[in-house]
Amino acid sequence: MESFQERLSAIVARAFERAGYDGSLGRVTVSNRPDLCEYQCNGAMAGARTYHKAPMVIAQDVAFQLQNERAFSVVSAAAPGFLNLTVAPECAAQYMAELFEAERLGTRPSGEGSRVVIDYGGANVAKPLHVGHLRSAIIGESLKRLGRYLGYEVTGDVHLGDWGLQMGLVIAELRERRPELCYFDPYYTGEYPEEAPFTISELEEIYPTASKKAKEDPVFSEKAHAATLALQSGERGHRALWHHILNVSVTDLKKNYSRLNVSFDLWNGESDADPYIPDMVRRLREQGYAYESDGALVVDVKEETDTKEVPPCIIVKSDGASLYATSDLATLVQREATIGPDRVIYVVDKRQEMHFTQVFRVAKKTGIVRPDVDLVFLGFGTMNGKDGKPFKTRDGGVMRLEVLIREIAEAVLAKMLESRELTQADVPAEELEEMKKTAQIIGLAALKYGDLSNQASKDYVFDIDRFSSFEGDTGPYILYTIVRIGSILNKYRQQFGSLPETRFAAPSSESEKALALVLSRASEAVEGAWAELAPHKLCQYIYEVSNAFNKFYHETKIIAEPSEEKRAGYVSLLRLTKRVLTEIIGLLGFDAPERM
Ligand code: ARG
């Protein structure tokens, strides 16, 4: 459906035309001066030169035309030529009623027929999922949901790091520990066991040990490189072992991602792109894009307008090995062949920007992707601790995701108990279990909102205490608002047997009207967040909705309102508010509990 702003703009545009001006000048925006009016139009200023008239004269002409317009209760021209507009309460109510009937908060399915791949998550196999991958998962998941909401055919691809040196490190370390395993016997021709020869906890210990060892011991490092090469060239035992590592690791990753409410359509990785490399490299060579430089094969990607040097993209190293860029290019070859996306969005640490600049330029220049494919790098900043340095555990290690999630849930539980002046010992076991479950739901919201409410590209300070607060710009505050509305509606049902039929009354107080006007911007908030790939805009919006609602709630007797019509209006507004909040937190990737 049309947005409220579009509706108002159309009315003002017609007034411009009736007054003899171009209708396109009639664009209405939310007022910069909420103390003066709700909406404004600056068209008179824009038209002054064309019509050789003072802006104020044009504004007055248009204001005159709007005199009897039912949509506005006040229209005035203000120096030097603003049109200040106050919406008629009935007009706001009418829009609420339409919004209530509309699907998907009145957004338009603008994405229909368009395919988008979102490359996010990016976990590395055999390494524990740590907070460094958290942002990618959280932001990517939100964008996936947002894109789908607007009708895009979105494919989420986790793009695992499953092919690099870390695999060789793990294999080399295993070989030192258990040289007797059949995987290392070059004469072994039988089937390999189905069971992996290690568990996930061993695997997680093996990688850091091996990585440390390789840094200190050049002989071991050499072995790890050799194992990587053996794997990549298809040696049978190495392959079999790699499959085990992948299986064990992916099972664990899936568990962790699902704790985060994050899911992927494709569990592809760098290894899946590997088969596309030889052909791609041959083509780049034959078509003259790639040339030898110091023994390596490179493609030039610098452009005249560059302000910063963009070095040539290395496709094959002098020792014949392929690189991260090769893998990402081959992945694009694969995506073209299997999906044919109109857009590919990479949600990756912003420190990888240069890498993606190079990859995108090669892909475009050499026709790996069609010319109109939109390749987007959405670089995110670092999650820092309170000390301003990248977030670490108390003992200085990288914090495991499950530990982080647990700690947040614990902080939330503590707050819940505190607010009721209770300790764990005061609560019956069953009830405590219930509270813990709720704390988990709220904890996830605290974590995700804490992340998503920052502009993705900025670094931010991870502060459990602040994120889990029930007040202020936090996930728990938004949930609290939703739960509060739910409980008012329940109370209403208890008292009156059922909810009244949906009927929006013209707002009769300032706070009620303010809430209605914020709600009227729902579709714009959602569409705008997608247009800018900016989930933080959704957070800003629901924070505004929550504030508007709570103000209204504190100033209004809802259930005790004697007029049936007014009461029905309130309930309708409550239901719409709840829906707007609930749908948008769904887009952010978390849910509200029943109670708090
Ligand atoms: N595995 C990579 C890392 O941990 C992130 C992968 C990002 N996606 C990509 N197509 N390169 O840094």
Boltz pocket constraint, residues with backbone or C-beta under 6 A from the ligand:
constraints:
  - pocket:
      binder: B
      contacts: [[A, 119], [A, 121], [A, 122], [A, 123], [A, 124], [A, 158], [A, 159], [A, 160], [A, 161], [A, 328], [A, 346], [A, 347], [A, 348]]
      max_distance: 6.0
